[in-house]
């Protein structure tokens, strides 16, 4: 039996990217001039936090790095903390994952099996993961920045 080829659900992908844009805009308030935001999330441990850092700004886009960070990060740790590179498209009100760790140039669909062993819907999974992560920051997170 031949398995049907994976088809990208474009409307679902765009809805997820739109929701992620709105989540990020809530976590990164416009006009505060900050280039970095940090959030502690309940249950994440006493020294664990999520950091959003601006990598690049232009008129229509902003590229950010979102990283789970621990005060005791060790380079030889057996499990790396998640790190995503995300681009916000301000004119379209979308945010999509561009890269995670050292994996770049994500395609919307992969044939399976493939040399890198990506899932057929790898990019969609990463965008859903981003949505869950940002949702957790919004629901349970508290800012680690001083508010004046």
N, C-alpha and C positions, 0 to 999 in steps of 0.2 A: 504494500500500500504506500503510495507516494503522499508525503505530507504537503499540504498546501503552502505555498510561498507566503511569507509574512508580508502583510500590506500595512503601510503606515496610515494610521488614523489621524489625518491632518487636523481635523476639527478638535479632536481630543488633545493633540499636541499643542495646538495654539491656545486652547483653554487653560492648559497647565502652565504654559509660559506666561500667559496673561495674569493668572493667579499668583505666580511667583514674582512677577513684576510688582504687583500690589503689595505682597508681603514684604518684599525688599524695601519698597518706598516707606512702609510703616517703620521698619527697623532702621532706615537711613533717612532721617528727616531732612528735607530740602531746606537750605538756607542756614543751617547751623555751621557751615564752613568746615565741618570735620572731614577727615580723610580716613578715619578708622572708628569702629564701634565694637564694643565687647559686651557679651552677655553671659551671665552665669545661669545655668539651667538647673532647676531642682532635680536632685537625684543623680547629677553628673559628677558628684564628688566635690570635696571642699576646694580643690584647686583647678577644677576643670571649667573651661569656658569656650564660647564660640566667638571668633573674631572675624569681622568683615572689614576688609581693607581695600581702598580704592587703588587700583593699579594704573588706570588711565582714564582720563576724561576728555571727551570731545563734545561738539555741539549736540549731536544726536545720540551718542552712546556713552556709557560708562562701563568699564570693565573692573570687576571686583574679584578678590580672592576671599573665599569663605573657608575658614579652617577651624577645626576642633583643636584646641590647644590645652596643654597641661603645663603647669609650672615646672613639672619634673620631666618634660619631654626628653627622651633619650634617643640618640640616633640609631642605637642598636636594638631598639624595641622590636619584638617579634610581630606586633600588629601596629601598623601606622594609623594615625588619626586621620579621619577624612579631610580632604582638601579639594575644593572645587574652584575652578575659574568660571565666572559667570559674566555674560555681557547683557546689559540692560539697553534696550532700544527705546529711547524716550518718545520718538515720533509714533511708533507702533504700540507702545505700552506693553512690551514683551521682555522677558528675561529668560535666557537659555543657557544651559551648561555648555561651555566650550571645551573644557578639559577637566580631568580629574587626575591627581597625582602627576605622573609624567605622560599620561595618555592624551594626545592632542588630535585635532581634526576628526571629530566624531561624525560618523555618517548616520543618516536617519534609519538605515536598514543595512543589515549584514547578512550575507549568505552564511549558512551554518551547516557543517563546521567550517571554521576559517582558521588561518594561521595564528591569529591573536586570541582565538577562542572567545570572542565577543558574542554575546547573545544577539539574536536577530533584532531585538528592540532595545539595544544597549542605551541609546540616547534617550529614549522615552523613559526607561527605568531610572536613569540619572536625573532627569527632570522631575520625576515623581519623588525621588529621594530628596532632592532639593526642597520641594514643596513640603514634605513631612518635616524636614529639619527646620525650615523657617517657621512652619506652623508651631513647632515645639518651642522655638525661641519666643514667638509672640505670646503663646499661651502660658508658659511657665518661666520664661526668662526674666531676668532683672538686669538692668544696665549696670555695668561696672564703671561707667564714666560719672564724674561729678557733674551734677546739674546745678547751675547758678540761677 
